[in-house]
């Protein structure tokens, strides 16, 4: 009896072991398929701007992806601001800031980052689809839209401002953003916000809205000691992310006014 029981248990163990091996192989095959699939592009529209009166530089962004601020906007006080999107390589942000610290112009940074891109996934995540914009701490700006960025894609540069986007409703989005930025008065945050609102009115991301973010920096421009961050806001998931971003920007604006009165 013990011999039969032992044999039966060994058979069950063998079946369980084989099932485990089969599941592991299947999981590995699924992982291989997933790794070969294209990643979702960061289809979005963004704005970079500089205020010569305050010395603040920053950017804002909106997209139909979750938590768009997590990777698109990069900024450092006294250095500049970067937006990297579309067939995005997030390393473009820190790379560009490092080159700006060396004193390169926005156009030189743009060219160097593109030249250094090894294009590791040309079959489904090509560097030819990257879009990014670089602005120095004094408002010099250059922007690039790769020929394979999803249509409609493009950019527009104005005075101390650049707007760029991909998978947009049409070519009116980015010029409307630049117009709104240049025509709006007040703090840089309000001008960046007005640009996002104008871009959305012009059609925005043709897939809709989900998240938005804003980042503004200036040396010692924050509200606390040794703080270069004037404003860092993220709306990660919202039916009306730009409207929610406005609510937060207006709270910050009221707080800024109170501090000035002290």
N, C-alpha and C positions, 0 to 999 in steps of 0.2 A: 504493500500500500504506500509506504513511504517513497519507494522508487517511482511509482506512478505519479505521486503528488509532486515530487521533485522535478520529474520530467515535464509535467504540465506547467509548473511555475517557470521553468527555464524557457519553455515555448512562449509563454506570455511575455516574459522579459525580452525575448528576442524580437517579438512582434512590436512591442513598445519601442525598443531601441531602433528598429528599422523605420518605424513611423517618425521617430524623432529625427533620424537622418534625412528622411524624405522631406519633412517639413523644413529642415534647415536648408536643404538644397533648393527647395521651392522659394524660400525667403531670399536666398542669395540671388536666384534668378530674377525675382521681382525687383530687388535692389539694383541689379544691373540694368534692367529695363528703365527703372525710374531715373538712374543716373544718366542715362542716355537721352532722356526726354529734355526738351528745351525748358529752361527756367522761365517763369513769368516775367516779362519785361516791366520795368518801373515806368509805366506810361503815366505821364504827368505833365503839369506845367509849373514852372518855377520862375522866380524873379530875384535878381540880385541888385542891391542898391547901396549908394553911398550918400551921406549927408555932409557936405563940406562945412556947414555951420557948426555941427556938433562933433564931427570926426567919427561918427558911428558908421559902421558898415555891417550889412546883414543880408539875409535872404528869407524867402517864404516859398512854400510849395503846397500843392494840392493834387490828389490823385485818387483813382478808384482802386487802390490797394490798401491793405492794412498797414498802419504805422509807417507812412511814407517818410516821416522825419527820421526814421532809424536808418540812416545811410546816405540820404541825398544831400543834406546840408552839412558843410564843414566850415568853421570859421575860427580865426585866432586874432585877438586884438593886436594892432600894430603890424599885422601880416596880410590879412585879406579874408575872402570868403569864396567858397567853391560849391557848386551844385553839380552832382553827377547822377545821371538817370538813363532811361531807355534800356538798351542792352547793357546794363550797368556793371561796372567794376568799381566796387566801393573803395578800393585802394587808391583810386584817382584822387579822392579827397585828401588824405594825409600826404600822398606824393606831391600834390600841387602845393599844399601849404609848406612843405619842406623846401621846395624850389623857390617859393616866394620869399622865404626867410633868407635865401641866398642872394636876394636882390634882383632876380629875373623879372622881366616884364610879364604881363598877363599873356601876351602872344607867345613869348618864349616858353613859358610854363606849359601852355597848351601843346605846343609842338613837341616839347621834350617828353611829356607824359604819354602822348600818342606814340612817339618813336620807341619808348621803352616798353610798350605793351607787347608781351610775347604772343598774344592772341591764342590762349591755350585751348579754346573750344570753338574753332572757326566754323565747325559744322552746324552748331545750333546756338552759339552765344558769341557771335563774331564781333570783333572790335570795330568793324565797319558799321555797326549799329549803335555805337556808344554816342551819348550826347552829354556834354558838360560845359560849364561856364566858369571862368576864373576872373575874380576881381581883386585888385590890390587894395591895400589899406587907404589909398588916396583916390580910389575910383577908376583906375585904369582897368579896362575889361576886355576880354576876348572870349568868344563862344564857338563851339564846334558841334555840328550835327552830322553824324555819319550817314553815308548814302543808303545804308540799310536800316536806319531807324524807321519804325513803323509809321506809315503815312496817316494823317498829315503830321509832318515833323519839320521844325525850323526854329529860327531865332530872330530877334531884332534887338539892336543896340541903340540906346539913346544917350543923353547926357547923364553920366553917373548911374546908368541902369542897363541891365540886359534882361530880356525875357526869352524863355526857351520852352519848348514842349514837344511831345510826340503822342501819337494816337489821339490827336485833337480833332474837334469838330470841323476845323478848317483853318485857313491862313489868317483869319481876322483875329484870332485869339491873342497872339503875341503882340501885334502892334497896339491893340487895345490896352494891354497890360502896361506897355511903355507909356502910352498916352496918359493913362490914369495915374501912374506914378509921378509923371512930370507935372501934372495939373493939380495934384492934391497937395494941400498945405498941412503943416503940423509935423509931429514927430515921425521919425523914419518908420516906426511900426505901423502907423496909420497909412502911410504912403504905400508900404509893401502890401498891406491888407487891401487897400483900394485897388491895387493892381490885380490881386487874386480875384476880387469880386468882379472886376471888369472882364477878366479872362473867362470867368464862369458865365457871365451874361452873354459873351460872344460865342458860347458853345462849350468851352472847357474840354475836359477829357470826354470823348464821345461815349465812353462806357458808363459815365456817371461820377458820383462822388463817394468818398469813404473816409479819407483822412487828410489832415493838413498840419503844417508845422511852420514855425518861425524861429529864427536865430539871429540875434543882433549883438555885436561886441564892440567894446571900446576900452582902452587901457584905463583901469580903475573906474569904469563906467557903471558898475553894478551897485546895488544898494548896500552891500556889505563890504567889509574891509578886504582888500586884495582880491576883488572880484571884477573880472573883465567882462562878465556876461551881463549885458544890459537886459536881455530878454531871451528866454528859451522856453518855447511853448510847443506842446504836441497834442493834437487831437487825433487819437489813434483809430477810432472807429465811431462814426457818427453819421446820421442821415443827412445832416446839414453841417459838414465840418467847417466850412468857411464862416458860417454864421456863429458857430461855437467859438471859432478862433477870434472873431470880432468881440464876442463877449469877454474873453480873456484879455485881449489887447486893451479894451476899454477899462477893465479893472486895473490893469497895470498903468494905464495913462492917468487914472484918478489918483492912484498911489504916488505916481511921479509928481503930480501937481501938489499933493499934500506935503511931500518932502521939500519942494521948492519954497513953500510958504513958511517953513520953520526957520 
